[in-house]
Amino acid sequence: MKRKQAGVSLSGLLTWAVVIAVVALLGMKITPAVIEYFQIVAAVKAVANDPGAKTSVAEARKAFERRATVDDFTSVTSQDLDITKDGGDLMVSFAYEKRVPLVANVSLLIYFEGSSRK
């Protein structure tokens, strides 16, 4: 009785290694941009819920600048925010593009937008 060999061929192993390497490269390059986006969203929501920032648009911008300094993000400044008052609530929104260089002259462009609405 002959048993058929089972296993992974060298070409199959190399193919999967390349696929995993590309996915890992993309993940390592994109992760900092996504983390920064979530920091910005958290700062915007905190500013919108801050009672001291609800007094004026200038105070809301100052509160955002303080949070941006502490969290150390630079993609969005207080001048990039769209701040409006809806009744007694403060509505803060933003949008920006982030270009992530991948390899040589190849880049990935990600469009982020968010607001203080839940």
Secondary structure, 3 states (H helix, E strand, C coil): CCCCCCCCCHHHHHHHHHHHHHHHHHHHHHHHHHHHHHHHHHHHHHHHHCCCHHHCHHHHHHHHHHHHHHHCCCCCCHHHCEEEEECCEEEEEEEEEEEEEEECCEEEEEEEEEECCC
